[in-house]
Amino acid sequence: MSLPVIPTVSQTAREIYQRGVEMGRNPHAFSKIGDCQSITTYFLSYFDMPEFYKLGDYASLQETIDWYAGSFSRDSLAVKGGFNAAAILSPLRADPKQCQPDENPVACEIRLHNPSVAIISLEEWWAGHPENYEKYLRQIIEYSIDNGVVPIVATKADNLEGNNLINQTIASLANEYDIPLWNFWLAVQPLPNHGLIAIDAAGAVDMFHLTHSDGYYFYDDPNASQSGWSVRNLTALQTLDAVRRGLTSTP
């Protein structure tokens, strides 16, 4: 709960990156691996469309937007509403038109997009046993590392499991593998209701989906930038910026 929102890049991550470049990974590409909180409709896509965002005081982030141009609006083959850490490893969930028969969505996305970095943000776990989350997230992390892709793991805003076990697991694995952690949970704590929708349109308790605001990519507008989605996109971009600089500069 006290870990920084934006990570510092370790020597381990630099070694993964360098090995990936030697394998032919594209330094100018990143992939998204996740569920409905990572779909292109809401997550990062407008940073590929200059008319739809304003950085305001964060103008220095433009360099990273230019560096990863094209990846922000890409429809990742490893992102889909309803994906959880187990489902995303199943070849049955891969796109049959673009993926090979034995490929799961993660392997398919890495093969086709050839990223050097991947944001892994998996909030959903509906099986009733969140303790199993560790086993599957570990497999995703290890596959990424083995294939020369630096995994950035993200904590989640909600606590539907009731004991914060999933965020504890994410932070523990980031520490164990010495990889970047984007602590999104901490970023939304100052927001109203911690950036979460309390009651959905049908009147049911939500506490999972993030709040919206008009113009939430306009960071020159303090009101627009106070929604869960606004903070998610900004801190994801800040994380990519920190990771890019850390991976490509001399330590």
N, C-alpha and C positions, 0 to 999 in steps of 0.2 A: 504493500500500500504506500510505501514511501519511495519506491524506485522512481527515477526520473522518467518523464514522458518521452523524451528524445534520447536515444541511446548514444553511447560512445563506442566507436568501432575498435574491436580487439585485434591483436596480431593473428589470432586464429581465423577471424573473418577475412582478414587480408590474404591469408594463405589459401583459404577456400576460393576467394576471388581470383587470385593469380593462377591457381590451378585450372579454374574454369576458363579463363582467358586462353590459357595454353591448349585447352580442349576445344577451343573455338566458340565459347560463349560470347554473346554480344554484349559488350560493356554498356551499350546505349539502350538496352531492353530490360524491363522488369515485368514480372508476371504477378497476377493476383490469384490467390488460392483461398477460396472461401465460400460462404453461404450468401443469403439474401442481403447481408450487410456489406457485401462487396460487389454487388451487381453494377454494371456500367451505368444504369439509369441514374444512380445516386452517388456512386463512389468514384471520384477522381476524374471522370471523363471530360468535364468541361475545361480542364487544364490543357486539353488539346484544341480548344476553341477560344482564341483570344478575346472574342467579343463577349464571352459569357463569364469572364472573371476579372476581378480587379484585386491586385495584391496589396494595395495601400502601403502600410508600413513594412510589409514583407516582400518588397520589390526584389531583394537579393535572391529570392527563391526562383526567379525567372530563369536563372542559369540552369537549375535542375530541371525545370519544365522543358527547356530547350534540349537538354542532354537526353532526356527520356521521351522525346516527342514521338507520338504514335502508340506508346504503351498505355497511356492514361485512358484512352477511349477504346482500347481493344476489348472485344468480348472474349474473356478468358474461357478456355475449355475446362478450366478447373474451378469455375464459379457457377453456382446455381442455387436458387432458393430451395431450402430443404436439405442441402448437403450438410452432413456432419463429418467428423473426423474419420468415421468408419466408412461411410458411403463413398467418400471421395477417393477411397483406395480400391473401390470395386470396379473392374472392367465393365460390369453391367450398367454402370452409371456414365460411361464415356459416350461421347457423340459417335454413333456408328458411321456417320458420313465422313468424319475427319480422322478418327482414331483407328488404330490397328486393333484386331480382335482381342489381343491379350493385354492391351493398354488400359490402365486406369486413367481417370481425368488428369491427375497430377503428371504422370509420365507423358501423356499425350500433349499437354500444354507445354511442358519443357522441351519436348522434341520439336514441336512446330514453331514455337515463338523464340526458342533458344535464348532465354534470359540469363543474365549474370546475377540477378537478384530476384527474390520472390517474397511478397508480403503474404504471410500465412495468417489469416484471420477467420477462425472457425468458432462461432459463438454457440451454434445449436448442438444440443445433446439431449435427445428426447427418449432415449432408451431406458431411463430410470436408473442407470448405473454410471454416474459421471466419473467414477473412479477408473472406468475403462478408457476414458479420454486419453490418458497418458500413453497407453500402449499404441494407439493409432497416431497420435500427434508425433510421437517418437519416430515412427516409421516414415512419416512425411518429412520430418527434419533430416533423418539419415539419408533418405533417397535424394533430397536436394543437395546435401553436402557431397554425397558420393558422385553426383553428376556436376559438380563444380558450380552450384548455384548457392549464393549466400541467402539463407533463410532469415527473414525478419519476422519474428512471432509477435502477435498483438494480443494484449489483454482485451477483455470485453467489458461493456458498460453495465450489463445486467448481472443479477445474482439469482437467477431462477432456480439454481440447484440448492440455494439456501445457506450454504456454508462457504462460499467463495472458493470452493475446491478447484474449479477449472482455472481461475486466474492464478491460484497458487501453483497449480501444475505447470501452466505456461511459463511463469516466472522461474520456476525451478529448472525446467528443461533449458530455458535460455541461459541460465547460469551454468548448467552442466555442460552444454555444448559450446559455451562461450560465444554465443551469437547475439545479434542485436535484438533488443526487446523494445517494442513500441508500447508504452504503458498507457493505452487509451483510457483505461479505467480512471486513472488519476486526472487525466485531462478534462473529463466531463464532471468531476465532482463539484466544481463551483457553479454549474449550470442549474437552473430550476429543474427540480426532480431528476437531477444528475443527467439531463439530456435525454430522458426516456419518456415515452408516451405513457401516461398513467391509465387512461381509459380510451379504448379504440372507438372507431366510428359506430360500431354495433353496441357500444355501451359495456363491453367486457373489459376486465382488467387486463392491461397489456404488460407494461414494465419490461419490454424487450426491444421494441422498435424505437428508433431514434426520432427526436422531434425535428420538424422542418421549419423553415422560415423563407419568405420571399427573398430572392437574391442572395442565397446562402453561400455563394462563391465570391461575394463582393466584400472583401475584407477591409474596405475603406468605410463600411457602414457598420458601426458598433452594434446596432440592433439586429441586423441580418446575420451577424456572425455569432449570435448567442444561442443557436440551435445545436442539437446533437450532431446533425449532419454537417453543419458548418465547421464545427470543431474537429470532427472526424477527418474531413478532407484536408483541413489546414495542417493538423498534426501528422497526418500520413505524409503530406508533402514535405513537412519539416524533417520527418524521419528519413525519407528518401534523400533529402538534401544532405543531412548529416552522414548518412551511410555512404553516399556517393563521394563526398569529400574525404571521408575517412579511408575509403578503399583505394582511391586514385591518387592520394597525396603521400608523400614520404613521411612516415611516422617520426 
